[in-house]
Amino acid sequence: MLVLGDGNPDLVLRGDFDPVFGQAERLVDHDLVLGGSGAIAACAAARLGVVTAFVGVVGDDPLGRFTIDAIAERGVDTSGCRVDPTRPTGITVILSRDGDRAILTSAGTIADLRGADVPPDALASARHVHVSSYFLQQGLRGDLPDLFEGVRARGGTVSLDPNWDPTEAWDGGLLDLLALVDVFLPNGAEARAIARTDDLEDASRVLAARGPTVAVKDGANGGLVAEGDAVIRVGAAAVETVDSIGAGDAFDAGFFVGRLNALPIERCLALAVACGTLSTRGRGAVAAQPTMDEALALGGTP
């Protein structure tokens, strides 16, 4: 499978603190780890045993080299990534405390991926193409209709994770694009915002009416999937949570890997919830991503 989208470092700052302007200093703990929804999802798919390639753009700088090395170390093919010597690699700073987080991103090369960057042979050979962070992929957005039509014409499938919209406009062509998407993977807040309704099940049905299967990440509640008017829920098992960063991307990988293995829809959702849940056992987004055996043991087969 092929993942297109964002790959960058996450600088995670942890502690019980509020940033205070006026040059007030606070002491925090920190991790520098792999970030970017696309990179994390690619690593999660590879961990589940799927041959996976990732295509994104990084700068020719220490952050870019860190990103590519970290993805490759997880068994993902990064040969299609573009290194731009004129642009800085993007970076995200995450302020993490009390089970919640604030996210600050300097986009850099994150928004620079274009359809022309995707190697034609990788695209032609992919059974499934996943695109991450729709709202951040400003350079790729306009190319997605043609790209998705080509994948589906060859018999492949497509999934899309919108991630958060920094402008909070919640469209940018996304609603029209859903007709060309097989699986749409928002979290609960994103689904409500895009569908413009406060009820999560209603939001999932509104989005599913556009064409795709809609699989929604619902945090500690697990997840739900909508196909047409039908909505199925699967709850999350209890595990000792260390860090929820990247759990949604692990959920994504579990769902589309289930689809690649032709599992029934409820089993795809159960596998996705298990993958997202287990990924919270370690610090950072990729350290605790589960194997297929681990996910199935937790409850990936309802």
SERO-4910 file (N, C-alpha, C, O; in steps of 0.05 Angstrom, whole numbers):
BEGIN
 pado doro    nc1    nc2    nc3   cac1   cac2   cac3    cc1    cc2    cc3    oc1    oc2    oc3
  Met    A     17    -24      0      0      0      0     18     25      0     41     24      6
  Leu    A      5     48     -7     20     73    -10      6     94      7    -18     98      6
  Val    A     22    109     23     12    131     39     24    157     29     48    159     24
  Leu    A      7    177     24     16    203     15      9    224     36    -14    224     47
  Gly    A     28    241     43     20    262     63     44    272     79     66    276     69
  Asp    A     38    277    104     57    291    121     75    273    138     66    253    149
  Gly    A    100    280    138    120    267    156    138    288    167    150    304    152
  Asn    A    141    289    193    157    310    206    163    302    234    149    284    244
  Pro    A    181    315    248    185    310    276    163    322    293    152    343    286
  Asp    A    157    309    315    141    321    336    159    326    360    173    308    370
  Leu    A    159    351    370    172    358    395    150    359    416    133    377    416
  Val    A    150    339    433    128    336    453    138    347    480    158    336    491
  Leu    A    125    367    490    131    379    516    110    370    536     86    375    532
  Arg    A    119    358    558    100    346    577    103    359    604    125    366    613
  Gly    A     81    363    618     82    374    645     55    387    652     38    392    635
  Asp    A     52    393    677     29    408    687     35    437    686     43    449    706
  Phe    A     30    450    663     38    478    660     20    492    641      6    480    624
  Asp    A     19    518    644      8    537    624     30    555    615     44    567    631
  Pro    A     34    557    588     54    576    578     47    604    587     24    612    586
  Val    A     67    619    597     62    646    607     80    665    592    105    662    592
  Phe    A     68    685    579     85    705    565     96    724    586     89    723    610
  Gly    A    114    742    577    128    759    596    154    747    604    166    754    625
  Gln    A    164    728    588    190    715    591    191    698    617    213    693    627
  Ala    A    168    689    626    167    671    649    176    643    640    166    633    619
  Glu    A    193    630    655    204    604    647    191    581    663    186    584    687
  Arg    A    184    559    649    173    536    661    190    512    653    200    510    631
  Leu    A    194    493    671    209    469    666    190    447    657    169    443    669
  Val    A    197    432    636    181    411    624    198    387    617    222    389    616
  Asp    A    184    364    613    197    341    602    192    342    572    174    356    562
  His    A    209    327    556    205    328    527    213    302    514    230    287    524
  Asp    A    202    298    490    210    277    471    212    289    443    195    306    436
  Leu    A    231    280    427    232    287    399    227    261    384    243    242    385
  Val    A    204    258    372    195    233    360    183    238    332    178    261    324
  Leu    A    179    216    318    167    218    291    138    227    293    123    218    310
  Gly    A    131    246    276    104    257    275     94    258    246    107    248    228
  Gly    A     71    270    243     58    271    217     39    248    214     47    225    215
  Ser    A     14    254    209     -7    233    207      0    212    187     -4    188    192
  Gly    A      9    220    163     15    201    142     38    183    150     36    158    146
  Ala    A     60    194    161     83    178    169     75    158    190     83    135    190
  Ile    A     59    167    210     51    149    232     33    127    221     37    104    229
  Ala    A     14    133    204     -3    112    193     12     92    176      7     68    177
  Ala    A     32    102    161     49     84    145     64     64    163     65     40    157
  Cys    A     75     75    185     90     57    204     71     37    217     78     14    221
  Ala    A     46     46    223     27     28    235     19      5    216     16    -18    225
  Ala    A     16     12    190      9     -9    171     32    -29    167     27    -53    166
  Ala    A     56    -19    166     79    -37    164     82    -55    188     88    -78    186
  Arg    A     76    -44    212     77    -60    236     56    -82    236     60   -103    248
  Leu    A     34    -78    222     13    -99    219     20   -119    197      4   -137    192
  Gly    A     43   -116    184     52   -135    165     46   -129    136     50   -146    119
  Val    A     38   -105    130     32    -97    102     56    -83     90     68    -65    103
  Val    A     64    -91     66     85    -77     52     76    -49     45     55    -45     32
  Thr    A     90    -29     56     81     -1     56    102     18     46    126     15     53
  Ala    A     94     37     29    112     59     20    100     85     29     75     88     30
  Phe    A    117    104     35    108    131     42    120    151     24    144    150     17
  Val    A    104    171     14    114    192     -2    106    219     11     82    224     15
  Gly    A    126    235     17    122    262     27    146    279     20    163    270      5
  Val    A    146    303     31    168    322     25    181    331     51    167    338     70
  Val    A    207    330     52    222    341     75    244    359     64    250    360     40
  Gly    A    256    375     82    278    392     75    305    377     78    306    356     90
  Asp    A    325    389     66    352    378     68    365    389     93    383    406     91
  Asp    A    356    380    116    364    391    141    363    368    162    353    347    156
  Pro    A    372    373    186    372    352    207    344    341    213    341    317    218
  Leu    A    324    358    213    297    349    218    287    331    196    272    311    201
  Gly    A    294    337    171    286    320    149    299    293    150    286    273    145
  Arg    A    325    293    156    339    267    158    328    251    181    326    227    179
  Phe    A    322    264    203    310    250    226    284    236    217    279    213    224
  Thr    A    268    251    203    241    241    194    244    216    176    232    196    181
  Ile    A    260    219    155    263    197    136    275    172    150    266    150    145
  Asp    A    295    176    167    308    154    181    288    140    199    287    116    201
  Ala    A    272    156    213    253    144    232    231    128    218    223    107    228
  Ile    A    222    137    195    202    122    180    215     96    169    203     75    171
  Ala    A    238     99    158    252     75    146    258     54    167    256     30    162
  Glu    A    265     63    191    270     44    213    246     27    220    249      5    232
  Arg    A    223     36    213    198     21    219    190      2    196    169    -10    196
  Gly    A    208      0    176    203    -19    154    187     -8    131    176    -23    115
  Val    A    185     18    129    170     32    108    189     41     86    211     51     91
  Asp    A    181     37     61    197     46     38    194     76     35    172     86     31
  Thr    A    216     90     37    216    120     35    230    129      9    236    153      7
  Ser    A    235    111     -9    250    119    -33    236    139    -50    249    153    -66
  Gly    A    209    141    -48    194    161    -64    192    188    -51    180    206    -63
  Cys    A    204    192    -27    202    218    -15    220    238    -29    241    232    -40
  Arg    A    211    263    -30    227    285    -42    240    301    -21    228    309     -1
  Val    A    266    307    -25    281    324     -7    286    351    -21    298    352    -42
  Asp    A    276    372     -9    277    399    -21    299    415     -7    296    421     16
  Pro    A    321    421    -21    343    435     -8    337    465     -3    353    478     11
  Thr    A    315    475    -13    309    503    -10    288    509     12    282    532     17
  Arg    A    277    488     24    255    492     43    261    477     69    273    456     69
  Pro    A    251    488     92    255    475    117    235    452    122    212    455    114
  Thr    A    243    431    135    224    411    143    205    422    163    212    438    180
  Gly    A    179    414    161    160    422    180    165    410    207    179    390    210
  Ile    A    153    422    228    156    411    255    130    418    271    118    439    267
  Thr    A    123    399    288    100    404    306    109    404    335    124    386    343
  Val    A    101    423    350    105    424    379     79    418    392     59    431    388
  Ile    A     80    397    409     56    388    423     59    394    453     78    385    465
  Leu    A     40    408    464     40    414    493     20    393    505     -4    395    501
  Ser    A     31    374    520     16    352    529     13    352    559     33    354    574
  Arg    A    -12    350    569    -17    349    598    -45    337    603    -63    342    587
  Asp    A    -48    323    624    -74    314    634    -91    301    613   -115    306    612
  Gly    A    -79    284    596    -95    270    576   -104    287    552   -119    277    536
  Asp    A    -95    312    551   -103    330    529    -78    343    518    -56    340    530
  Arg    A    -80    356    495    -56    368    483    -64    392    466    -86    392    454
  Ala    A    -46    411    464    -48    433    445    -26    428    424     -5    418    430
  Ile    A    -32    435    399    -14    429    377     -7    454    361    -25    469    353
  Leu    A     19    459    358     29    482    343     47    471    321     66    457    326
  Thr    A     40    477    296     54    467    273     65    489    256     51    508    248
  Ser    A     91    487    249    104    503    229    105    486    204    120    466    203
  Ala    A     90    493    183     84    475    161    109    468    145    113    444    139
  Gly    A    127    487    139    150    481    123    143    464     99    125    472     84
  Thr    A    156    442     95    151    425     72    126    408     74    119    394     54
  Ile    A    113    408     97     89    391    100     69    397     78     55    378     69
  Ala    A     66    422     70     45    429     50     55    428     22     41    437      4
  Asp    A     79    418     17     92    421     -9     88    397    -28     95    399    -52
  Leu    A     77    375    -19     73    352    -35     54    358    -58     33    371    -54
  Arg    A     61    348    -82     45    352   -106     39    324   -119     54    305   -114
  Gly    A     18    322   -135     13    298   -149     36    289   -166     41    265   -168
  Ala    A     51    308   -177     74    301   -194     97    289   -178    114    276   -190
  Asp    A     97    292   -152    117    280   -135    113    250   -132    132    235   -124
  Val    A     90    240   -137     84    212   -131     95    194   -154     87    198   -176
  Pro    A    113    176   -148    125    159   -169    103    143   -183     87    129   -170
  Pro    A    101    144   -209     79    130   -224     79    100   -219     58     88   -217
  Asp    A    103     88   -216    104     59   -212     93     52   -184     79     31   -181
  Ala    A     98     68   -164     88     63   -137     57     66   -137     43     50   -124
  Leu    A     48     86   -151     19     90   -153      5     67   -168    -16     58   -160
  Ala    A     17     58   -190      5     37   -206      5     10   -192    -13     -6   -197
  Ser    A     24      6   -174     25    -21   -161     11    -22   -135      9    -43   -123
  Ala    A      1      1   -125    -12      1    -98    -40     -9    -99    -57      0   -115
  Arg    A    -46    -29    -82    -74    -38    -79    -91    -18    -65   -115    -16    -69
  His    A    -78     -2    -47    -92     18    -32    -75     43    -29    -51     40    -24
  Val    A    -87     66    -31    -74     92    -27    -88    107     -4   -112    111     -5
  His    A    -72    115     16    -83    130     38    -71    158     37    -46    161     34
  Val    A    -87    178     40    -78    206     41    -85    218     69   -107    215     78
  Ser    A    -65    230     81    -68    241    108    -70    272    107    -61    284     88
  Ser    A    -81    283    128    -80    312    133    -88    328    109    -73    345     99
  Tyr    A   -113    323    100   -123    337     76   -120    367     78   -112    380     59
  Phe    A   -127    378    101   -127    407    104    -99    419    104    -96    443     98
  Leu    A    -79    404    111    -52    414    110    -39    410     82    -20    423     76
  Gln    A    -50    392     66    -38    385     40    -47    404     19    -60    397      0
  Gln    A    -39    429     22    -48    450      3    -38    446    -25    -52    452    -44
  Gly    A    -14    435    -28     -4    430    -55    -16    406    -68    -16    404    -93
  Leu    A    -25    387    -53    -35    362    -64    -65    362    -70    -75    348    -87
  Arg    A    -80    379    -55   -109    379    -56   -120    379    -85   -138    363    -92
  Gly    A   -111    398   -101   -122    400   -128   -116    377   -146   -131    373   -166
  Asp    A    -96    361   -139    -89    337   -155   -104    312   -147   -103    292   -161
  Leu    A   -118    313   -123   -129    288   -113   -152    277   -129   -154    252   -132
  Pro    A   -170    293   -141   -191    280   -157   -180    263   -180   -189    240   -183
  Asp    A   -161    273   -195   -150    257   -217   -135    233   -206   -136    211   -217
  Leu    A   -120    237   -184   -104    215   -172   -123    193   -163   -118    169   -168
  Phe    A   -144    201   -148   -163    181   -138   -178    166   -160   -182    142   -159
  Glu    A   -186    181   -181   -200    168   -203   -182    147   -216   -191    126   -224
  Gly    A   -156    154   -219   -137    135   -231   -133    110   -215   -133     88   -226
  Val    A   -131    113   -188   -127     90   -171   -152     72   -172   -149     48   -175
  Arg    A   -175     84   -171   -199     67   -171   -204     55   -199   -215     33   -200
  Ala    A   -197     68   -220   -200     57   -247   -182     32   -250   -189     14   -266
  Arg    A   -160     31   -236   -142      7   -237   -150    -14   -217   -137    -35   -215
  Gly    A   -173    -10   -203   -182    -30   -184   -172    -27   -156   -177    -44   -139
  Gly    A   -158     -5   -150   -148      1   -123   -169     15   -107   -190     23   -117
  Thr    A   -163     19    -82   -181     33    -64   -166     57    -51   -142     58    -51
  Val    A   -182     75    -40   -172    101    -30   -183    106     -2   -207    102      2
  Ser    A   -167    115     16   -177    125     42   -165    153     47   -144    160     36
  Leu    A   -179    168     64   -172    196     69   -177    203     98   -199    198    108
  Asp    A   -157    215    111   -160    225    138   -158    256    136   -137    265    128
  Pro    A   -178    271    144   -177    300    141   -158    313    161   -145    333    154
  Asn    A   -156    302    185   -143    315    208   -155    343    212   -174    350    199
  Trp    A   -143    358    230   -155    383    238   -151    404    216   -130    405    202
  Asp    A   -171    422    212   -169    444    194   -160    469    209   -176    480    225
  Pro    A   -135    478    206   -126    502    221   -143    527    216   -145    545    233
  Thr    A   -156    529    193   -173    552    187   -201    548    198   -216    568    201
  Glu    A   -208    523    205   -235    516    216   -257    524    196   -280    529    204
  Ala    A   -251    524    170   -271    527    150   -284    500    143   -308    499    136
  Trp    A   -269    479    144   -279    451    142   -291    444    115   -311    430    114
  Asp    A   -278    454     93   -287    445     67   -263    444     48   -249    423     47
  Gly    A   -257    466     34   -234    466     16   -236    445     -6   -215    434    -15
  Gly    A   -261    438    -15   -264    418    -35   -268    390    -24   -273    371    -39
  Leu    A   -266    386      2   -267    360     14   -294    346      9   -295    322      2
  Leu    A   -316    360     13   -342    347     11   -347    336    -17   -358    314    -20
  Asp    A   -338    350    -38   -341    340    -65   -323    316    -70   -330    298    -85
  Leu    A   -299    317    -57   -280    295    -61   -289    269    -50   -281    248    -59
  Leu    A   -307    269    -30   -315    245    -16   -328    225    -35   -328    201    -29
  Ala    A   -339    234    -57   -351    215    -77   -330    197    -89   -337    176   -100
  Leu    A   -304    204    -87   -283    188    -98   -267    173    -77   -246    162    -83
  Val    A   -277    174    -52   -263    162    -30   -277    136    -21   -302    136    -18
  Asp    A   -262    115    -16   -274     90     -7   -278     90     23   -299     82     33
  Val    A   -259    100     38   -261    101     67   -252    129     77   -230    138     70
  Phe    A   -269    142     92   -263    168    104   -260    165    134   -276    151    147
  Leu    A   -238    177    145   -229    170    172   -225    195    190   -203    200    198
  Pro    A   -246    209    196   -243    232    214   -245    223    243   -253    200    248
  Asn    A   -237    241    261   -244    235    289   -271    248    295   -283    261    277
  Gly    A   -281    245    319   -307    255    325   -311    284    322   -331    293    310
  Ala    A   -291    300    331   -293    329    329   -293    338    300   -307    356    291
  Glu    A   -276    325    284   -273    332    255   -299    324    241   -308    340    224
  Ala    A   -310    301    246   -335    292    233   -357    312    239   -372    319    220
  Arg    A   -360    320    264   -382    339    271   -378    366    256   -397    378    246
  Ala    A   -353    375    255   -347    401    243   -352    400    213   -364    418    201
  Ile    A   -343    379    200   -346    377    171   -376    373    163   -385    385    143
  Ala    A   -390    357    178   -418    352    172   -437    374    183   -460    376    176
  Arg    A   -426    391    200   -440    414    212   -465    405    228   -487    415    225
  Thr    A   -460    385    245   -480    376    264   -466    366    289   -444    356    288
  Asp    A   -480    369    312   -468    362    338   -471    333    345   -456    323    362
  Asp    A   -489    319    331   -493    290    337   -474    273    320   -474    275    296
  Leu    A   -458    257    334   -437    242    319   -449    222    300   -438    219    278
  Glu    A   -469    207    308   -481    188    289   -494    202    265   -491    192    243
  Asp    A   -507    224    270   -518    239    248   -496    249    229   -498    248    205
  Ala    A   -474    258    241   -451    268    225   -440    246    208   -434    250    184
  Ser    A   -438    222    219   -427    200    204   -445    192    181   -436    185    159
  Arg    A   -471    194    185   -490    188    163   -490    209    142   -491    203    118
  Val    A   -488    234    150   -486    256    130   -462    252    112   -464    256     88
  Leu    A   -439    245    124   -415    241    108   -416    216     91   -407    216     69
  Ala    A   -428    195    102   -431    170     87   -449    174     63   -446    160     43
  Ala    A   -468    192     65   -486    197     42   -472    209     19   -482    209     -4
  Arg    A   -447    219     24   -431    230      2   -417    207    -14   -406    212    -36
  Gly    A   -418    182     -4   -407    160    -19   -389    141     -3   -390    117     -8
  Pro    A   -372    151     15   -352    132     27   -364    117     51   -384    125     62
  Thr    A   -350     95     58   -353     84     85   -339    104    104   -317    113     98
  Val    A   -352    111    126   -342    130    145   -335    116    171   -353    106    184
  Ala    A   -309    116    178   -300    104    203   -290    126    221   -271    140    214
  Val    A   -303    129    244   -298    153    261   -283    144    287   -292    125    300
  Lys    A   -262    157    293   -247    153    318   -261    168    340   -265    192    338
  Asp    A   -267    154    362   -283    167    384   -268    164    410   -281    160    431
  Gly    A   -242    166    410   -226    166    434   -231    142    452   -231    119    442
  Ala    A   -234    147    478   -238    125    497   -264    109    492   -267     87    503
  Asn    A   -282    120    476   -307    106    469   -303     86    447   -322     72    440
  Gly    A   -280     85    435   -275     66    413   -279     80    386   -265     99    379
  Gly    A   -298     70    371   -303     81    344   -329     72    333   -343     55    345
  Leu    A   -337     84    311   -361     76    298   -357     77    268   -339     91    258
  Val    A   -373     62    253   -371     62    224   -399     64    213   -418     52    222
  Ala    A   -401     81    192   -427     85    178   -425     77    149   -406     86    135
  Glu    A   -444     61    140   -447     55    112   -476     61    105   -494     46    115
  Gly    A   -481     81     89   -509     89     85   -521     99    111   -509    115    125
  Asp    A   -545     88    119   -558     96    144   -550     79    167   -556     85    190
  Ala    A   -536     56    162   -528     38    183   -504     48    198   -484     55    186
  Val    A   -505     47    225   -482     55    241   -476     32    261   -494     22    274
  Ile    A   -450     25    262   -441      4    280   -421     16    299   -404     32    290
  Arg    A   -422     10    325   -403     19    344   -387     -4    356   -397    -26    358
  Val    A   -362      1    362   -345    -18    377   -331     -2    399   -318     18    393
  Gly    A   -333    -12    423   -320      1    446   -290     -6    448   -281    -25    436
  Ala    A   -276     10    464   -247      6    468   -243    -10    493   -256     -5    514
  Ala    A   -224    -29    492   -216    -43    516   -199    -25    534   -188     -5    525
  Ala    A   -198    -32    560   -182    -16    579   -153    -24    578   -146    -48    581
  Val    A   -135     -5    573   -107     -9    576    -95     14    591   -107     35    594
  Glu    A    -71     10    602    -57     31    616    -46     51    595    -27     45    581
  Thr    A    -58     75    594    -51     94    573    -27    111    583    -27    123    604
  Val    A     -7    112    565     17    128    570     16    154    553     22    175    563
  Asp    A      7    151    528      8    173    509    -12    167    486     -9    146    474
  Ser    A    -30    185    482    -50    180    460    -42    192    433    -57    190    414
  Ile    A    -18    205    432     -9    216    406     -7    194    386      6    174    390
  Gly    A    -19    198    362    -17    179    341    -37    156    342    -37    139    324
  Ala    A    -54    156    363    -73    134    365    -93    134    341   -100    113    331
  Gly    A   -101    158    332   -119    159    310   -107    149    284   -121    137    267
  Asp    A    -82    153    280    -68    143    256    -65    112    257    -66     99    236
  Ala    A    -60    101    281    -60     72    284    -87     60    279    -90     39    266
  Phe    A   -108     74    288   -136     66    281   -140     65    251   -150     46    240
  Asp    A   -131     86    237   -133     87    208   -121     62    195   -133     49    179
  Ala    A    -96     56    204    -82     33    192    -97      7    197    -99    -10    179
  Gly    A   -107      4    222   -122    -20    228   -146    -23    210   -152    -46    201
  Phe    A   -160     -1    205   -184     -3    189   -178    -10    160   -190    -28    149
  Phe    A   -159      5    148   -154     -1    119   -139    -27    115   -141    -39     94
  Val    A   -123    -36    134   -111    -63    132   -133    -84    134   -132   -104    120
  Gly    A   -153    -80    152   -175    -98    152   -189   -100    126   -197   -121    117
  Arg    A   -193    -77    113   -206    -76     87   -189    -91     66   -200   -106     49
  Leu    A   -163    -87     67   -145   -101     48   -147   -131     51   -143   -146     32
  Asn    A   -153   -140     76   -155   -169     81   -184   -178     78   -191   -201     86
  Ala    A   -201   -162     67   -229   -169     60   -245   -177     85   -262   -195     83
  Leu    A   -239   -165    108   -254   -170    132   -281   -157    131   -284   -136    119
  Pro    A   -301   -169    144   -327   -155    147   -324   -128    161   -304   -124    175
  Ile    A   -342   -110    156   -339    -83    165   -336    -81    195   -320    -65    205
  Glu    A   -351    -97    211   -349    -95    240   -321   -105    249   -310    -95    269
  Arg    A   -310   -125    236   -283   -134    243   -262   -113    236   -243   -110    250
  Cys    A   -266    -99    214   -248    -77    207   -248    -56    229   -227    -46    238
  Leu    A   -272    -49    239   -274    -29    260   -262    -40    286   -247    -25    299
  Ala    A   -267    -65    293   -255    -76    317   -224    -76    316   -211    -70    336
  Leu    A   -214    -83    292   -185    -82    289   -174    -54    292   -153    -50    304
  Ala    A   -188    -35    280   -179     -7    282   -179      3    310   -160     15    319
  Val    A   -200     -3    325   -202      6    353   -179     -8    370   -167      6    386
  Ala    A   -174    -33    365   -153    -47    379   -126    -34    373   -109    -30    391
  Cys    A   -121    -28    348    -95    -16    341    -92     12    354    -71     18    364
  Gly    A   -113     28    353   -112     54    365   -108     52    395    -92     68    407
  Thr    A   -121     34    408   -119     31    437    -91     22    445    -79     33    463
  Leu    A    -81      2    432    -54     -9    439    -32     11    434    -11     10    447
  Ser    A    -36     29    415    -14     48    408    -10     68    431     10     82    432
  Thr    A    -29     69    450    -26     89    472     -9     78    495     -6     92    515
  Arg    A      3     54    492     18     42    514     46     54    517     58     50    538
  Gly    A     56     69    498     83     80    499     84    109    492     64    121    483
  Arg    A    107    122    497    110    150    492    115    154    462    130    139    449
  Gly    A    103    175    451    106    181    423     86    164    406     73    147    417
  Ala    A     85    170    380     65    159    363     70    131    354     51    116    349
  Val    A     95    122    352    100     96    339    112     75    357    114     52    349
  Ala    A    121     83    381    135     64    398    119     39    406    131     18    409
  Ala    A     93     42    409     76     20    419     56     11    398     37     -3    405
  Gln    A     60     17    373     42      7    352     42    -23    352     63    -36    354
  Pro    A     18    -36    351     17    -65    354     22    -80    329     19    -70    307
  Thr    A     30   -105    333     30   -125    311      2   -134    307    -16   -129    323
  Met    A     -3   -149    285    -29   -160    280    -37   -179    302    -60   -179    311
  Asp    A    -19   -196    311    -26   -215    333    -34   -200    358    -53   -209    372
  Glu    A    -20   -179    365    -28   -163    389    -55   -151    386    -71   -151    405
  Ala    A    -61   -140    363    -87   -127    358   -109   -147    359   -130   -142    371
  Leu    A   -105   -170    347   -126   -191    347   -130   -202    375   -153   -208    383
  Ala    A   -109   -204    391   -111   -214    418   -127   -195    436   -141   -204    454
  Leu    A   -125   -169    431   -140   -149    447   -170   -149    441   -186   -142    458
  Gly    A   -177   -157    417   -205   -157    409   -209   -148    381   -231   -139    374
  Gly    A   -189   -152    364   -192   -145    336   -210   -163    320   -215   -158    297
  Thr    A   -221   -184    333   -241   -201    319   -265   -204    337   -266   -221    355
  Pro    A   -285   -187    333   -309   -188    350   -325   -214    347   -346   -217    360
***
